[in-house]
Amino acid sequence: MQNKARSTQNKEKILHSIEELTAIYTSASQQIQKLTPGHLRIMTRGKYTQYFHISQTGDSIGTYIPKSEMDFIKELAQKDYLEKICKLAQKELKQVKAFFKSYKPNELEEAYTTLKQERKELVTPIRLPDNEYAERWQAMPYTGKSFAENTPLLMTAKGERVRSKSEIIIADTLARLGIPYRYEAPLKLEISAQLKTGTTFMDQDDPKTHHRTSGSQGKKATKRLATFYPDFTCLNIRTRKEFIWEHFGMMEDSEYAKNAVEKERIYASAGYVQGVNFIATTETTDMPLNSQYVEMIAEKLLKA
């Protein structure tokens, strides 16, 4: 199903290119019809430039145009440019249409999917079909965070335990849209050794540290590995890119908000940037998480 979606998107892009090139050709042709026939010849001698109007076939010299008629000179130059655009648009249209006619976007994947099962088991595919890639990604084992005894029992529609009603909204939206995700899967990040351990967002530390030279003075920055548990690790099946999704649910609490900002900065320093491979949603008591907003984000970043 995902393969068909990608194929449809690619075909739509090609059709859009054909429409755009056709519009450019039509517009340029219509403009040419309104301009004076002929072409512009430009001759430069030292610091001086002269202009000539070539109006007849076989005429290689043309009629001299004084600089006082600069509007006419520009008109001829524009006409020459538009004629060149028409030729290039026609050439590109021919190429794109020929490509579209022979375009078979799923051939690489079909080289594997059309194999008999006995042969499939002997082959490592160059590119797995989207559904199989998603299934393998989803099936990768991991150990998430445990729940304390006094933690409220909150379950998603597919029977997965989470920590808040807002996380239920996110999880159920992802499941409904067919977006694979892992809940609170461990993520090891390299962070500064100066950061405090045991903060509300740093769940577990690796005692190993190492030094890295940085800066023009060759100073050594001490780094260590810390394990984080993002609320959700999501997969965009089409692009096969992973996103981490953190929901910050008590932003009216100043200490909580401070930690949330610090956590975002740590993620950014490790290469997780908002809108690129990181999603952050927030809420307060007066402004709870909106399911339509969650769906809009998921559609834009995890489905497109």
Backbone hydrogen bonds in HBPLUS format (Angstrom, degrees):
<---DONOR---> <-ACCEPTOR-->    atom                        ^
c    i                          cat <-CA-CA->   ^        H-A-AA   ^      H-
h    n   atom  resd res      DA  || num        DHA   H-A  angle D-A-AA Bond
n    s   type  num  typ     dist DA aas  dist angle  dist       angle   num
A0005-ALA N   A0001-MET O   3.02 MM   4  6.33 150.3  2.11 142.6 151.1     1
A0006-ARG N   A0002-GLN O   2.93 MM   4  6.24 159.2  1.97 153.9 158.3     2
A0007-SER N   A0003-ASN O   2.89 MM   4  6.11 159.7  1.93 149.1 155.3     3
A0008-THR N   A0004-LYS O   2.86 MM   4  6.04 157.7  1.91 147.8 153.6     4
A0009-GLN N   A0005-ALA O   2.96 MM   4  6.21 157.8  2.01 147.3 153.2     5
A0010-ASN N   A0006-ARG O   2.92 MM   4  6.17 160.9  1.96 152.9 157.6     6
A0011-LYS N   A0007-SER O   2.97 MM   4  6.19 159.1  2.01 148.8 154.6     7
A0012-GLU N   A0008-THR O   2.91 MM   4  6.11 152.6  1.98 146.4 154.4     8
A0013-LYS N   A0009-GLN O   3.01 MM   4  6.29 146.9  2.13 144.4 153.0     9
A0014-ILE N   A0010-ASN O   3.06 MM   4  6.39 154.7  2.13 147.0 153.3    10
A0015-LEU N   A0011-LYS O   2.88 MM   4  6.13 164.7  1.90 153.1 157.4    11
A0016-HIS N   A0012-GLU O   2.87 MM   4  6.01 147.7  1.98 139.3 148.7    12
A0017-SER N   A0013-LYS O   2.98 MM   4  6.26 148.8  2.07 142.3 150.3    13
A0018-ILE N   A0014-ILE O   2.96 MM   4  6.33 152.7  2.03 149.0 156.6    14
A0019-GLU N   A0015-LEU O   2.94 MM   4  6.21 159.6  1.98 148.4 153.6    15
A0020-GLU N   A0016-HIS O   2.85 MM   4  6.05 157.5  1.90 148.2 154.8    16
A0021-LEU N   A0017-SER O   2.90 MM   4  6.05 165.2  1.92 151.4 154.9    17
A0022-THR N   A0018-ILE O   2.94 MM   4  6.04 156.0  2.00 145.6 152.7    18
A0023-ALA N   A0019-GLU O   2.97 MM   4  6.15 154.5  2.03 144.6 151.3    19
A0024-ILE N   A0020-GLU O   2.99 MM   4  6.26 153.5  2.06 146.0 153.3    20
A0025-TYR N   A0021-LEU O   2.95 MM   4  6.17 163.5  1.98 150.2 154.2    21
A0026-THR N   A0022-THR O   2.94 MM   4  6.11 163.8  1.96 149.6 154.3    22
A0027-SER N   A0023-ALA O   2.94 MM   4  6.02 165.3  1.97 148.4 152.6    23
A0028-ALA N   A0024-ILE O   2.98 MM   4  6.09 168.0  1.99 151.3 154.9    24
A0029-SER N   A0025-TYR O   2.94 MM   4  6.05 161.3  1.98 148.9 154.5    25
A0030-GLN N   A0026-THR O   3.01 MM   4  6.18 158.8  2.05 148.5 153.9    26
A0031-GLN N   A0027-SER O   3.06 MM   4  6.30 153.6  2.13 147.8 154.9    27
A0032-ILE N   A0028-ALA O   2.99 MM   4  6.23 154.9  2.06 149.9 156.6    28
A0033-GLN N   A0029-SER O   3.22 MM   4  6.50 150.8  2.31 146.0 152.4    29
A0034-LYS N   A0031-GLN O   3.09 MM   3  5.42 144.3  2.22 105.6 115.6    30
A0035-LEU N   A0032-ILE O   3.05 MM   3  5.29 158.3  2.10 109.9 116.8    31
A0039-HIS N   A0054-ILE O   2.82 MM  15  5.12 153.6  1.89 141.1 149.8    32
A0054-ILE N   A0039-HIS O   2.91 MM  15  5.12 163.6  1.93 147.7 151.1    33
A0041-ARG N   A0052-PHE O   2.82 MM  11  4.97 165.4  1.84 149.3 152.1    34
A0052-PHE N   A0041-ARG O   2.82 MM  11  4.97 146.1  1.93 149.9 156.2    35
A0043-MET N   A0050-GLN O   2.91 MM   7  5.18 168.7  1.92 149.7 153.3    36
A0050-GLN N   A0043-MET O   2.74 MM   7  5.18 167.1  1.76 158.3 162.9    37
A0045-ARG N   A0048-TYR O   2.75 MM   3  5.18 163.1  1.78 157.4 163.1    38
A0048-TYR N   A0045-ARG O   2.93 MM   3  5.18 158.8  1.97 132.6 130.3    39
A0065-ILE N   A0051-TYR O   2.81 MM  14  5.40 160.1  1.85 149.2 144.7    40
A0053-HIS N   A0063-THR O   2.74 MM  10  4.97 159.1  1.78 139.6 143.1    41
A0063-THR N   A0053-HIS O   2.90 MM  10  4.97 162.2  1.94 130.2 129.7    42
A0059-ASP N   A0056-GLN O   3.18 MM   3  5.60 161.2  2.22 126.9 130.5    43
A0069-GLU N   A0066-PRO O   2.94 MM   3  5.76 167.3  1.95 123.0 127.2    44
A0072-PHE N   A0069-GLU O   3.06 MM   3  5.49 122.8  2.40 107.1 120.2    45
A0073-ILE N   A0069-GLU O   3.10 MM   4  6.47 154.0  2.17 148.3 156.4    46
A0074-LYS N   A0070-MET O   2.88 MM   4  6.09 161.0  1.92 152.6 156.7    47
A0075-GLU N   A0071-ASP O   2.98 MM   4  6.19 145.6  2.10 138.5 148.2    48
A0076-LEU N   A0072-PHE O   3.06 MM   4  6.36 158.5  2.10 150.2 154.0    49
A0077-ALA N   A0073-ILE O   2.99 MM   4  6.26 156.6  2.04 146.9 154.1    50
A0078-GLN N   A0074-LYS O   2.82 MM   4  6.00 155.7  1.88 147.1 153.7    51
A0079-LYS N   A0075-GLU O   2.94 MM   4  6.17 151.1  2.03 143.4 151.6    52
A0080-ASP N   A0076-LEU O   2.97 MM   4  6.27 159.9  2.01 149.9 154.3    53
A0081-TYR N   A0077-ALA O   3.01 MM   4  6.25 156.7  2.07 145.3 151.9    54
A0082-LEU N   A0078-GLN O   2.88 MM   4  6.12 161.1  1.91 152.0 156.6    55
A0083-GLU N   A0079-LYS O   2.96 MM   4  6.19 154.8  2.02 150.5 157.0    56
A0084-LYS N   A0080-ASP O   3.11 MM   4  6.37 150.0  2.20 142.4 150.2    57
A0085-ILE N   A0081-TYR O   2.95 MM   4  6.30 152.4  2.03 147.3 155.6    58
A0086-CYS N   A0082-LEU O   2.92 MM   4  6.21 153.6  1.99 147.1 153.7    59
A0087-LYS N   A0083-GLU O   3.14 MM   4  6.42 159.8  2.18 145.4 149.6    60
A0088-LEU N   A0084-LYS O   3.00 MM   4  6.27 163.1  2.02 152.7 157.2    61
A0089-ALA N   A0085-ILE O   2.83 MM   4  5.95 159.1  1.88 152.0 158.2    62
A0090-GLN N   A0086-CYS O   2.93 MM   4  6.09 159.8  1.97 148.0 153.6    63
A0091-LYS N   A0087-LYS O   2.99 MM   4  6.19 156.3  2.04 144.0 150.8    64
A0092-GLU N   A0088-LEU O   2.88 MM   4  6.10 164.6  1.90 151.6 155.2    65
A0093-LEU N   A0089-ALA O   2.83 MM   4  5.93 156.1  1.88 147.6 154.8    66
A0094-LYS N   A0090-GLN O   3.04 MM   4  6.21 157.4  2.10 145.3 150.7    67
A0095-GLN N   A0091-LYS O   3.13 MM   4  6.44 154.2  2.20 144.4 151.3    68
A0096-VAL N   A0092-GLU O   2.85 MM   4  6.07 166.6  1.87 156.6 159.7    69
A0097-LYS N   A0093-LEU O   2.91 MM   4  5.98 166.2  1.93 152.1 156.2    70
A0098-ALA N   A0094-LYS O   3.08 MM   4  6.14 153.3  2.15 139.4 146.8    71
A0099-PHE N   A0095-GLN O   2.95 MM   4  6.19 153.3  2.02 145.6 153.3    72
A0100-PHE N   A0096-VAL O   2.81 MM   4  6.02 159.7  1.85 151.1 157.0    73
A0101-LYS N   A0097-LYS O   3.00 MM   4  6.13 149.7  2.09 141.9 149.4    74
A0102-SER N   A0098-ALA O   3.34 MM   4  6.61 145.9  2.47 139.5 146.6    75
A0102-SER N   A0099-PHE O   3.18 MM   3  5.37 125.6  2.49  98.6 111.6    76
A0103-TYR N   A0099-PHE O   2.89 MM   4  5.76 109.4  2.40 142.2 160.6    77
A0103-TYR N   A0100-PHE O   3.37 MM   3  4.95 155.2  2.44  92.8  99.9    78
A0107-GLU N   A0104-LYS O   3.39 MM   3  5.92 172.2  2.39 121.9 122.2    79
A0110-GLU N   A0106-ASN O   2.83 MM   4  5.97 154.6  1.90 156.8 165.5    80
A0111-ALA N   A0107-GLU O   3.05 MM   4  6.20 131.6  2.30 142.1 152.4    81
A0112-TYR N   A0109-GLU O   3.03 MM   3  5.55 149.3  2.13 108.8 117.4    82
A0113-THR N   A0109-GLU O   2.95 MM   4  6.25 171.2  1.96 152.5 155.0    83
A0114-THR N   A0110-GLU O   3.01 MM   4  5.48 154.9  2.07 135.4 138.8    84
A0115-LEU N   A0112-TYR O   3.12 MM   3  5.50 162.6  2.16 112.6 118.0    85
A0119-ARG N   A0116-LYS O   2.91 MM   3  5.41 127.8  2.19 111.7 125.0    86
A0120-LYS N   A0116-LYS O   2.88 MM   4  6.16 155.5  1.95 153.5 161.5    87
A0121-GLU N   A0117-GLN O   3.11 MM   4  6.31 154.7  2.18 151.3 154.9    88
A0122-LEU N   A0119-ARG O   2.94 MM   3  5.24 152.4  2.02 108.6 117.5    89
A0123-VAL N   A0120-LYS O   3.08 MM   3  5.21 160.8  2.11 108.5 114.6    90
A0133-TYR N   A0129-PRO O   2.87 MM   4  6.09 161.9  1.90 162.2 168.5    91
A0134-ALA N   A0130-ASP O   2.88 MM   4  6.06 161.9  1.91 153.1 157.6    92
A0135-GLU N   A0131-ASN O   2.99 MM   4  6.15 152.4  2.07 138.7 146.5    93
A0136-ARG N   A0132-GLU O   2.98 MM   4  6.19 160.6  2.02 149.4 153.7    94
A0137-TRP N   A0133-TYR O   2.94 MM   4  6.14 159.3  1.99 148.0 154.3    95
A0138-GLN N   A0134-ALA O   2.84 MM   4  5.99 162.3  1.87 149.7 154.6    96
A0139-ALA N   A0135-GLU O   2.95 MM   4  6.04 141.1  2.10 139.8 150.3    97
A0140-MET N   A0137-TRP O   3.37 MM   3  5.60 161.5  2.41 105.1 110.5    98
A0151-THR N   A0148-ALA O   3.08 MM   3  5.40 165.4  2.10 115.6 118.6    99
A0162-VAL N   A0154-LEU O   2.95 MM   8  5.67 160.9  1.99 148.8 154.4   100
A0156-THR N   A0160-GLU O   2.81 MM   4  5.16 153.0  1.88 139.2 148.1   101
A0159-GLY N   A0156-THR O   3.00 MM   3  5.16 160.3  2.04 112.1 114.1   102
A0168-ILE N   A0164-SER O   3.19 MM   4  6.57 139.3  2.36 137.0 148.1   103
A0169-ILE N   A0165-LYS O   3.12 MM   4  6.52 149.9  2.22 142.2 149.2   104
A0170-ILE N   A0166-SER O   3.07 MM   4  6.44 159.7  2.11 148.8 153.3   105
A0171-ALA N   A0167-GLU O   2.85 MM   4  5.94 171.8  1.85 149.9 152.8   106
A0172-ASP N   A0168-ILE O   2.84 MM   4  5.87 168.1  1.86 151.6 155.6   107
A0173-THR N   A0169-ILE O   3.00 MM   4  6.05 149.4  2.10 141.1 149.7   108
A0174-LEU N   A0170-ILE O   2.95 MM   4  6.20 163.9  1.98 155.6 159.5   109
A0175-ALA N   A0171-ALA O   2.94 MM   4  6.16 162.7  1.97 151.7 156.7   110
A0176-ARG N   A0172-ASP O   2.91 MM   4  6.00 156.4  1.97 141.5 148.2   111
A0177-LEU N   A0173-THR O   3.01 MM   4  6.19 148.2  2.11 146.9 154.9   112
A0179-ILE N   A0174-LEU O   2.89 MM   5  5.06 165.6  1.91 156.5 153.3   113
A0178-GLY N   A0175-ALA O   3.13 MM   3  5.08 154.9  2.20  99.9 107.5   114
A0235-LEU N   A0180-PRO O   3.07 MM  55  5.55 151.4  2.16 155.2 152.4   115
A0182-ARG N   A0233-THR O   2.83 MM  51  5.13 144.6  1.95 138.9 150.7   116
A0233-THR N   A0182-ARG O   2.92 MM  51  5.13 153.2  1.99 145.5 153.9   117
A0184-GLU N   A0231-ASP O   3.00 MM  47  4.81 157.0  2.06 116.2 123.0   118
A0187-LEU N   A0228-PHE O   2.76 MM  41  5.09 147.5  1.86 153.0 156.0   119
A0228-PHE N   A0187-LEU O   2.77 MM  41  5.09 174.9  1.78 147.1 148.3   120
A0189-LEU N   A0226-ALA O   2.84 MM  37  5.43 166.3  1.85 161.3 164.2   121
A0226-ALA N   A0189-LEU O   2.86 MM  37  5.43 161.2  1.90 156.2 162.2   122
A0191-ILE N   A0224-ARG O   2.84 MM  33  5.60 167.4  1.85 169.4 167.5   123
A0224-ARG N   A0191-ILE O   2.92 MM  33  5.60 154.6  1.99 155.2 163.2   124
A0195-LEU N   A0192-SER O   3.27 MM   3  5.89 163.3  2.30 114.5 118.6   125
A0193-ALA N   A0222-THR O   3.08 MM  29  5.63 163.2  2.11 142.0 138.5   126
A0227-THR N   A0204-GLN O   2.76 MM  23  5.16 164.2  1.79 156.8 160.6   127
A0206-ASP N   A0225-LEU O   2.93 MM  19  5.32 156.0  1.99 155.2 154.8   128
A0210-HIS N   A0223-LYS O   2.96 MM  13  5.55 158.8  2.00 154.3 159.3   129
A0223-LYS N   A0210-HIS O   2.91 MM  13  5.55 172.7  1.91 172.6 174.4   130
A0212-ARG N   A0221-ALA O   3.02 MM   9  5.31 155.2  2.08 137.5 145.4   131
A0221-ALA N   A0212-ARG O   2.78 MM   9  5.31 170.9  1.79 156.0 153.3   132
A0214-SER N   A0219-LYS O   2.83 MM   5  5.60 163.7  1.86 163.3 167.9   133
A0218-GLY N   A0215-GLY O   3.14 MM   3  5.41 163.0  2.17 109.3 114.0   134
A0232-PHE N   A0245-TRP O   3.02 MM  13  4.97 147.3  2.12 145.6 151.1   135
A0245-TRP N   A0232-PHE O   2.72 MM  13  4.97 161.3  1.75 155.2 156.5   136
A0234-CYS N   A0243-PHE O   2.68 MM   9  5.08 158.5  1.72 156.0 161.5   137
A0243-PHE N   A0234-CYS O   2.85 MM   9  5.08 159.4  1.89 140.5 146.7   138
A0236-ASN N   A0241-LYS O   2.95 MM   5  5.39 174.1  1.95 160.0 161.9   139
A0240-ARG N   A0236-ASN O   2.55 MM   4  5.19 133.0  1.76 150.8 166.6   140
A0244-ILE N   A0277-ASN O   3.08 MM  33  6.54 152.7  2.16 141.7 143.4   141
A0279-ILE N   A0244-ILE O   2.82 MM  35  6.19 157.6  1.87 160.2 164.5   142
A0246-GLU N   A0279-ILE O   2.90 MM  33  6.32 157.9  1.95 165.2 165.5   143
A0281-THR N   A0246-GLU O   3.04 MM  35  6.54 156.0  2.10 153.1 160.7   144
A0248-PHE N   A0281-THR O   2.78 MM  33  6.15 168.2  1.79 162.2 162.0   145
A0283-GLU N   A0248-PHE O   3.07 MM  35  6.59 127.9  2.35 161.6 161.5   146
A0253-ASP N   A0250-MET O   3.02 MM   3  5.76 161.4  2.06 122.0 127.6   147
A0251-MET N   A0283-GLU O   3.25 MM  32  6.17 163.8  2.27 165.6 160.7   148
A0257-ALA N   A0253-ASP O   2.85 MM   4  6.06 162.8  1.88 159.9 165.4   149
A0258-LYS N   A0254-SER O   2.94 MM   4  6.09 151.6  2.02 141.7 149.4   150
A0259-ASN N   A0255-GLU O   3.03 MM   4  6.31 159.0  2.07 146.8 151.8   151
A0260-ALA N   A0256-TYR O   2.89 MM   4  6.16 148.5  1.99 146.5 156.2   152
A0261-VAL N   A0257-ALA O   2.99 MM   4  6.26 157.2  2.04 149.5 154.2   153
A0262-GLU N   A0258-LYS O   3.04 MM   4  6.29 159.5  2.08 147.0 152.9   154
A0263-LYS N   A0259-ASN O   2.86 MM   4  6.04 152.4  1.93 145.4 153.0   155
A0264-GLU N   A0260-ALA O   3.00 MM   4  6.27 157.8  2.05 147.8 153.1   156
A0265-ARG N   A0261-VAL O   3.04 MM   4  6.32 152.4  2.12 146.4 153.9   157
A0266-ILE N   A0262-GLU O   2.98 MM   4  6.28 152.2  2.06 147.3 154.6   158
A0267-TYR N   A0263-LYS O   2.96 MM   4  6.25 163.7  1.99 153.2 157.4   159
A0268-ALA N   A0264-GLU O   2.89 MM   4  6.13 157.9  1.93 146.0 152.4   160
A0269-SER N   A0265-ARG O   2.91 MM   4  6.14 156.4  1.97 147.3 153.2   161
A0270-ALA N   A0266-ILE O   3.10 MM   4  6.34 130.9  2.35 140.1 152.9   162
A0270-ALA N   A0267-TYR O   3.04 MM   3  5.10 134.4  2.25  97.2 110.4   163
A0272-TYR N   A0267-TYR O   2.80 MM   5  5.03 161.9  1.83 143.9 137.9   164
A0271-GLY N   A0268-ALA O   2.99 MM   3  5.06 161.9  2.02 106.5 111.2   165
A0276-VAL N   A0273-VAL O   2.93 MM   3  5.41 161.3  1.97 134.5 139.3   166
A0277-ASN N   A0273-VAL O   3.16 MM   4  5.80 159.7  2.20 152.2 158.3   167
A0278-PHE N   A0273-VAL O   3.18 MM   5  5.24 125.9  2.49 140.6 130.1   168
A0275-GLY N   A0278-PHE O   2.83 MM   3  5.74 153.4  1.90 168.9 162.4   169
A0284-THR N   A0287-MET O   3.13 MM   3  4.93 160.9  2.17 115.8 120.9   170
A0287-MET N   A0284-THR O   3.16 MM   3  4.93 128.9  2.44  90.1 104.0   171
A0293-TYR N   A0290-ASN O   3.11 MM   3  5.28 121.2  2.47 100.2 114.3   172
A0294-VAL N   A0290-ASN O   3.08 MM   4  6.44 156.2  2.14 151.5 158.3   173
A0295-GLU N   A0291-SER O   2.98 MM   4  6.20 159.7  2.03 147.3 152.3   174
A0296-MET N   A0292-GLN O   2.97 MM   4  6.17 152.1  2.05 142.8 150.4   175
A0297-ILE N   A0293-TYR O   3.07 MM   4  6.35 161.1  2.11 152.0 155.8   176
A0298-ALA N   A0294-VAL O   2.97 MM   4  6.19 167.6  1.98 153.4 157.1   177
A0299-GLU N   A0295-GLU O   2.88 MM   4  5.99 163.0  1.91 150.5 155.0   178
A0300-LYS N   A0296-MET O   3.05 MM   4  6.17 160.0  2.09 145.5 150.9   179
A0301-LEU N   A0297-ILE O   2.95 MM   4  6.05 168.6  1.96 159.8 162.1   180
A0302-LEU N   A0298-ALA O   2.83 MM   4  5.09 146.9  1.93 133.4 143.6   181
